[in-house]
Amino acid sequence: MPILDPTIAAALRGAETSAEQELDLRALARAEAEARLAATLAAARPASTTLLVRLDPATPTSGETLFLPIGRALLAARQAGRVLRFAPLPESAGAGFHATLPARAA
């Protein structure tokens, strides 16, 4: 029996591959990526919107990627009410997250 059933793993990954906004954090250092995500989450929005966060995929020589730090930042933002929900992108869409952001007054 596998450690994690592939059908359960597929259910945990999101199915969304497009969004109203896109934040490309590929090729950025961690501090810059976190700052850009924070600025995006803090920006005023007249209505709820969807956000696609693009990250560099892991490679055998990449070392630590931004997936965990950005995922933790999105989780903290969800707990604070700045993100309604988020999920990792499906493998076919590359590395990153799909998030739904609430409306935010200026």
C-alpha positions in Angstrom: 0.0 0.0 0.0 1.4 3.4 -1.0 2.1 5.9 1.8 -0.3 8.4 0.1 -3.0 7.1 -2.1 -2.6 8.9 -5.5 -6.3 9.7 -5.6 -6.0 11.5 -2.3 -3.0 13.4 -3.4 -4.8 14.5 -6.6 -7.7 15.7 -4.5 -5.4 17.8 -2.4 -3.9 19.5 -5.4 -6.0 22.2 -6.9 -7.6 21.9 -10.4 -7.5 25.6 -11.3 -4.9 26.6 -13.8 -6.0 30.2 -14.7 -6.9 33.2 -12.6 -7.8 36.9 -13.0 -4.3 38.0 -11.8 -0.9 36.4 -12.0 2.1 36.9 -9.7 5.3 35.6 -11.2 7.9 34.9 -8.5 10.1 32.8 -10.7 13.9 33.6 -10.5 13.4 35.8 -7.4 15.2 35.6 -4.1 13.1 34.6 -1.2 13.0 38.1 0.4 11.9 39.7 -2.8 9.3 37.0 -3.5 7.8 37.3 0.0 7.7 41.1 -0.3 5.9 41.0 -3.7 3.4 38.5 -2.3 2.8 40.7 0.8 2.3 43.8 -1.5 -0.2 41.9 -3.7 -2.2 40.7 -0.7 -2.3 44.2 0.8 -3.4 45.9 -2.4 -6.9 47.3 -2.6 -9.5 45.3 -4.6 -13.1 46.3 -5.3 -14.2 42.7 -5.5 -13.0 39.2 -4.7 -10.4 38.0 -7.2 -8.3 34.9 -8.1 -4.5 34.9 -8.1 -2.1 32.5 -9.8 1.3 32.5 -8.0 4.0 31.1 -10.3 7.2 29.6 -8.7 10.3 27.9 -10.1 9.9 24.1 -10.1 12.2 21.9 -8.0 15.1 20.3 -9.9 17.7 17.8 -8.6 20.2 20.7 -8.1 17.8 23.5 -7.1 18.1 23.1 -3.3 15.3 24.8 -1.3 12.6 26.3 -3.5 10.1 29.0 -2.7 7.2 26.5 -2.5 7.3 26.1 1.3 8.0 29.7 2.3 5.3 31.0 0.0 2.9 28.3 1.0 3.5 29.3 4.7 2.9 32.9 3.9 -0.4 32.1 2.1 -1.5 30.0 5.1 -0.7 32.8 7.5 -2.7 35.2 5.2 -5.6 32.8 5.1 -5.6 32.6 8.9 -5.6 36.4 9.0 -8.5 36.7 6.5 -6.4 38.1 3.6 -6.8 34.9 1.5 -10.1 33.0 1.3 -8.6 29.8 0.0 -5.5 28.5 -1.8 -4.2 25.2 -3.3 -1.1 24.0 -5.1 -1.3 24.1 -8.8 -1.7 20.7 -10.6 1.5 19.3 -11.9 0.6 20.0 -15.5 0.4 23.8 -14.7 3.8 24.0 -13.2 4.9 25.0 -9.7 2.8 27.5 -7.7 -0.5 28.2 -6.1 -4.0 29.2 -7.0 -5.6 31.6 -4.4 -8.9 33.4 -4.0 -8.5 36.8 -2.4 -11.3 38.8 -0.8 -12.4 42.3 -1.7 -10.2 44.8 0.2 -11.0 48.5 0.7 -8.3 51.1 0.0 
